[in-house]
């Protein structure tokens, strides 16, 4: 699946989904993200990606050569989430991926 950039009204950021499993595990993923960002009154871009991408960025920017659940950047303001780690954490906690995604966005913002 090609990366898709979806603009969400209600906050000033953009939602970028570049891993198809976000749509499989999180019904109406755009609205889940929009609601979480509205709660935080946050204008950061949100990037929903895969473990490979987030591992590469984590190694480059934090010196940790492993995937992580969330990375945040100040300029431009961005919150990136890695699907595999988020899914594994949700399963371990007995939560849905959508509920864990909302939790991470609120705490990442």
N, CA and C of each residue as an Amber inpcrd file, in Angstrom:
protein
   327
   0.8450000  -1.1790000   0.0000000   0.0000000   0.0000000   0.0000000
   0.8830000   1.2310000   0.0000000   0.5580000   2.1490000  -0.8330000
   1.2970000   3.4020000  -0.8810000   0.9580000   4.2430000   0.3360000
   1.9360000   5.0380000   0.8110000   1.6180000   5.9370000   1.9240000
   0.4560000   6.8450000   1.5500000  -0.4000000   7.0880000   2.5130000
  -1.5220000   7.9870000   2.2950000  -1.4370000   9.1040000   3.3030000
  -1.6790000  10.2840000   2.8350000  -1.7260000  11.4260000   3.7260000
  -3.1740000  11.8680000   3.8100000  -3.7040000  11.8660000   4.9980000
  -5.0970000  12.2280000   5.2000000  -5.1780000  13.4470000   6.0900000
  -5.8210000  14.4860000   5.6350000  -6.0140000  15.6560000   6.4760000
  -7.2350000  15.4360000   7.3460000  -7.0990000  15.7660000   8.6030000
  -8.2160000  15.6190000   9.5300000  -8.6090000  16.9880000  10.0370000
  -9.8920000  17.3080000   9.9240000 -10.3480000  18.5840000  10.4510000
 -10.4450000  18.5020000  11.9620000 -10.4290000  19.6240000  12.6090000
 -10.5900000  19.6590000  14.0550000  -9.2850000  19.8660000  14.7820000
  -8.1830000  19.6620000  14.1000000  -6.8870000  20.0230000  14.6560000
  -5.9990000  20.4190000  13.4890000  -4.9300000  21.1360000  13.7590000
  -4.1180000  21.7120000  12.6980000  -3.0850000  20.7940000  12.1040000
  -3.0280000  19.5560000  12.5680000  -2.0330000  18.6210000  12.0650000
  -2.5650000  17.7780000  10.9260000  -1.7070000  16.8910000  10.4650000
  -2.0390000  15.9900000   9.3810000  -1.8410000  14.5600000   9.8750000
  -2.6650000  13.6590000   9.3970000  -2.5330000  12.2450000   9.7350000
  -1.9500000  11.5390000   8.5240000  -0.8340000  10.8600000   8.7260000
  -0.1790000  10.1330000   7.6470000  -0.1620000   8.6560000   8.0370000
  -0.7930000   7.8450000   7.2250000  -0.8590000   6.4070000   7.4910000
  -0.0420000   5.7090000   6.4140000   1.1000000   5.1240000   6.8020000
   1.9280000   4.4670000   5.7970000   2.1210000   2.9760000   6.0710000
   1.1990000   2.4070000   6.8630000   1.2180000   0.9560000   7.0870000
  -0.2280000   0.4790000   7.1300000  -0.5730000  -0.4250000   6.2350000
  -1.9740000  -0.8240000   6.0380000  -2.6260000  -1.4750000   7.2530000
  -1.8420000  -2.1040000   8.1290000  -2.4570000  -2.7950000   9.2610000
  -3.1110000  -1.8490000  10.2590000  -2.7500000  -0.5730000  10.2450000
  -3.4650000   0.3780000  11.1130000  -4.9540000   0.3590000  10.7780000
  -5.2870000   0.2760000   9.4840000  -6.7010000   0.2380000   9.0720000
  -7.3580000  -1.0790000   9.4600000  -6.5930000  -2.1650000   9.4630000
  -7.1360000  -3.4820000   9.7930000  -7.4850000  -3.5720000  11.2790000
  -6.6150000  -3.0600000  12.1400000  -6.7920000  -3.2210000  13.5800000
  -7.5110000  -2.0560000  14.2550000  -7.5600000  -0.9150000  13.6130000
  -8.2110000   0.2470000  14.2180000  -9.2970000   0.7280000  13.2660000
 -10.5160000   0.3500000  13.5890000 -11.6360000   0.7860000  12.7640000
 -11.7430000   2.3010000  12.8540000 -11.8890000   2.9310000  11.7100000
 -12.0280000   4.3850000  11.6410000 -10.8320000   5.0810000  12.3020000
  -9.6440000   4.6530000  11.9100000  -8.4030000   5.1320000  12.5240000
  -8.2760000   6.6550000  12.4910000  -8.7420000   7.2910000  11.4400000
  -8.6320000   8.7530000  11.3480000  -9.4120000   9.4180000  12.4730000
 -10.6160000   8.9410000  12.7520000 -11.4050000   9.5420000  13.8340000
 -10.8200000   9.2510000  15.2080000 -10.2210000   8.0740000  15.3870000
  -9.5550000   7.7680000  16.6580000  -8.4370000   8.7770000  16.9030000
  -7.6260000   9.0150000  15.8770000  -6.5250000   9.9790000  16.0040000
  -7.0710000  11.3850000  16.2220000  -8.0590000  11.7730000  15.4430000
  -8.6190000  13.1250000  15.5550000  -9.1650000  13.3870000  16.9570000
  -9.9040000  12.4310000  17.5030000 -10.4670000  12.6130000  18.8470000
  -9.3700000  12.7570000  19.9000000  -8.3390000  11.9350000  19.8150000
  -7.2410000  12.0250000  20.7850000  -6.5330000  13.3690000  20.6800000
  -6.3100000  13.8380000  19.4750000  -5.6120000  15.1110000  19.2920000
  -6.4880000  16.2810000  19.7290000  -7.7930000  16.1600000  19.5320000
  -8.7100000  17.2000000  20.0050000  -8.6850000  17.2970000  21.5260000
  -8.6290000  16.1560000  22.1980000  -8.5600000  16.1460000  23.6640000
  -7.3370000  16.9210000  24.1320000  -6.2360000  16.7470000  23.4390000
  -4.9780000  17.3860000  23.8360000  -4.8300000  18.7940000  23.2700000
  -5.7410000  19.2090000  22.3830000  -5.6310000  20.5050000  21.7220000
  -4.2350000  20.6420000  21.1090000  -3.8730000  19.6490000  20.3080000
  -2.5230000  19.5290000  19.7650000  -2.5590000  19.6260000  18.2420000
  -1.6090000  20.3430000  17.6750000  -1.5380000  20.5180000  16.2320000
  -0.4000000  19.7380000  15.5850000   0.1310000  18.7390000  16.2480000
   1.2250000  17.9450000  15.6890000   0.7180000  17.0580000  14.5550000
   1.6040000  16.7580000  13.6200000   1.3110000  15.7390000  12.6240000
   1.4090000  14.3830000  13.3040000   0.5870000  13.4510000  12.8670000
   0.6110000  12.0920000  13.4060000   0.9570000  11.1530000  12.2580000
   2.0060000  10.3510000  12.4580000   2.4520000   9.4010000  11.4480000
   2.2810000   7.9940000  12.0120000   1.4300000   7.2120000  11.3770000
   1.1900000   5.8280000  11.7760000   1.9980000   4.9470000  10.8350000
   3.0570000   4.3500000  11.3500000   4.0130000   3.6550000  10.5110000
   4.2330000   2.2310000  10.9950000   5.2900000   1.6060000  10.5080000
   5.6000000   0.2220000  10.8610000   6.8440000   0.1600000  11.7460000
   7.1400000  -1.0410000  12.2420000   8.2920000  -1.2110000  13.1310000
   9.6160000  -0.9290000  12.4290000   9.7330000  -1.3000000  11.1680000
  10.9900000  -1.0820000  10.4460000  11.3230000   0.4050000  10.3610000
  10.3420000   1.2070000  10.0160000  10.5680000   2.6490000   9.8990000
  10.8800000   3.2640000  11.2500000  10.1090000   2.9160000  12.2660000
  10.3240000   3.5280000  13.5790000  11.6330000   3.0400000  14.2050000
  12.0510000   1.8120000  13.8900000  13.3470000   1.3120000  14.3670000
  14.4830000   2.1300000  13.7570000  14.3920000   2.3830000  12.4560000
  15.4230000   3.1760000  11.7730000  15.5160000   4.5760000  12.3690000
  14.3900000   5.2130000  12.6110000  14.3920000   6.5570000  13.1890000
  14.8720000   6.5420000  14.6350000  14.4940000   5.5300000  15.3920000
  14.9240000   5.4050000  16.7810000  16.4460000   5.2340000  16.8470000
  17.0100000   4.4520000  15.9310000  18.4660000   4.2680000  15.8890000
  19.1590000   5.5710000  15.4930000  18.6270000   6.2320000  14.4910000
  19.2360000   7.4740000  14.0090000  19.1610000   8.5950000  15.0440000
  18.0120000   8.7560000  15.6660000  17.7830000   9.9320000  16.5080000
  18.0220000   9.7020000  17.9950000  17.9540000   8.4590000  18.4410000
  18.1160000   8.1850000  19.8720000  19.2200000   7.1760000  20.1690000
  19.8430000   6.6420000  19.1130000  20.9130000   5.6750000  19.3070000
  20.4420000   4.3290000  19.8310000  19.1490000   4.0270000  19.6630000
  18.5830000   2.7550000  20.1370000  18.1230000   1.9570000  18.9220000
  18.8260000   0.8810000  18.6300000  18.5700000   0.1040000  17.4220000
  17.4690000  -0.9360000  17.6440000  16.2920000  -0.4390000  17.9780000
  15.1260000  -1.3030000  18.1670000  13.8720000  -0.4720000  17.9250000
  12.7790000  -1.1510000  17.5640000  11.5400000  -0.3920000  17.3870000
  11.0200000   0.0880000  18.7360000  10.2130000   1.1210000  18.6880000
   9.5890000   1.6780000  19.8830000   8.1290000   1.9710000  19.5670000
   7.3390000   2.2350000  20.5820000   5.9230000   2.5020000  20.3490000
   5.6960000   3.9010000  19.7830000   6.3840000   4.8850000  20.3290000
   6.1400000   6.2660000  19.9100000   7.4300000   7.0690000  19.9230000
   7.5800000   7.9040000  18.9100000   8.6450000   8.9010000  18.8600000
   7.9780000  10.2530000  18.6790000   8.4860000  11.2540000  19.3520000
   7.9530000  12.6080000  19.1770000   9.0760000  13.5370000  18.7610000
   8.7200000  14.5060000  17.9510000   9.6590000  15.5190000  17.4790000
   9.0290000  16.8840000  17.6870000   9.8700000  17.8470000  18.0360000
   9.3570000  19.1960000  18.2980000   9.2120000  20.0220000  17.0320000
  10.1650000  19.9580000  16.1260000  10.1240000  20.7950000  14.9300000
  10.4210000  19.9800000  13.6940000   9.4780000  19.8280000  12.8060000
   8.0770000  20.1910000  12.9860000   7.4370000  19.2540000  14.0110000
   6.3920000  19.7180000  14.6680000   5.7730000  18.8740000  15.6930000
   5.1650000  17.6100000  15.0680000   5.7110000  16.4560000  15.4720000
   5.2360000  15.1860000  14.9380000   5.2090000  14.1250000  16.0320000
   4.2470000  13.2450000  15.9100000   4.1540000  12.0640000  16.7600000
   4.1100000  10.8680000  15.8180000   5.0830000   9.9660000  15.9500000
   5.1450000   8.7690000  15.1230000   4.8740000   7.5480000  15.9830000
   4.0740000   6.6340000  15.4660000   3.7450000   5.4080000  16.1990000
   4.0390000   4.1950000  15.3270000   4.7140000   3.2020000  15.9220000
   5.0560000   1.9730000  15.2160000   4.0230000   0.8890000  15.4770000
   3.4280000   0.3770000  14.4160000   2.3020000  -0.5430000  14.5540000
   2.6260000  -1.7900000  15.3720000   3.7130000  -2.4730000  15.0580000
   4.0030000  -3.7440000  15.7150000   4.1370000  -3.6180000  17.2190000
   4.8820000  -2.6180000  17.6740000   5.0700000  -2.4270000  19.1150000
   3.7480000  -2.0260000  19.7650000   3.0160000  -1.1310000  19.1430000
   1.7250000  -0.7000000  19.6980000   0.7780000  -1.8960000  19.8080000
   0.7330000  -2.7250000  18.7870000  -0.1490000  -3.9030000  18.8160000
   0.2720000  -4.8780000  19.9130000   1.5580000  -5.1690000  20.0190000
   2.0290000  -6.0980000  21.0550000   1.7250000  -5.5660000  22.4560000
   1.9330000  -4.2800000  22.6710000   1.6310000  -3.6780000  23.9810000
   0.1400000  -3.7490000  24.2940000  -0.6880000  -3.4770000  23.2860000
  -2.1400000  -3.5330000  23.4870000  -2.5700000  -4.9480000  23.8750000
  -2.0670000  -5.9350000  23.1540000  -2.4150000  -7.3250000  23.4680000
  -1.9650000  -7.7030000  24.8710000  -0.7520000  -7.3120000  25.2480000
  -0.2220000  -7.6370000  26.5800000  -1.0490000  -6.9920000  27.6870000
  -1.6110000  -5.8110000  27.3990000  -2.3970000  -5.0840000  28.3980000
  -3.8810000  -5.4480000  28.3550000  -4.2730000  -6.2940000  27.4130000
  -5.6840000  -6.6610000  27.2930000  -6.5420000  -5.5380000  26.7470000
  -5.9380000  -4.6430000  25.9610000  -6.6600000  -3.5070000  25.3770000
  -6.7970000  -3.7000000  23.8720000  -7.6940000  -2.9470000  23.2910000
  -7.7540000  -2.8950000  21.8350000  -6.6090000  -2.0140000  21.3380000
  -6.2270000  -2.2230000  20.0850000  -5.1890000  -1.3750000  19.4930000
  -5.6730000   0.0740000  19.4610000  -6.9550000   0.2870000  19.1970000
  -7.5070000   1.6500000  19.1610000  -7.3790000   2.3350000  20.5140000
  -7.7030000   1.6230000  21.5960000  -7.6050000   2.2210000  22.9340000
  -6.1590000   2.5450000  23.2780000  -5.2470000   1.6470000  22.9230000
  -3.8350000   1.8980000  23.2260000  -3.3000000   3.0430000  22.3720000
  -3.7160000   3.1050000  21.1100000  -3.3230000   4.2120000  20.2350000
  -3.7610000   5.5380000  20.8390000  -4.9950000   5.6360000  21.2850000
  -5.4870000   6.8730000  21.9060000  -4.6650000   7.2390000  23.1280000
  -4.3830000   6.2600000  23.9710000  -3.5830000   6.4850000  25.1790000
  -2.1970000   7.0260000  24.8180000  -1.5440000   6.3970000  23.8490000
  -0.1980000   6.8350000  23.4670000  -0.2040000   8.2280000  22.8520000
  -1.2110000   8.5280000  22.0540000  -1.2870000   9.8660000  21.4580000
  -1.4600000  10.9290000  22.5310000  -2.3270000  10.6780000  23.4770000
  -2.5660000  11.6670000  24.5290000  -1.3100000  11.8770000  25.3560000
  -0.5850000  10.8060000  25.6460000   0.6390000  10.9450000  26.4350000
   1.8230000  11.3830000  25.5900000   1.7920000  11.0960000  24.2820000
   2.8710000  11.5310000  23.3920000   2.7840000  13.0000000  23.0500000
   1.5500000  13.5250000  23.0770000   1.3560000  14.9370000  22.7440000
   1.7150000  15.7690000  23.9340000
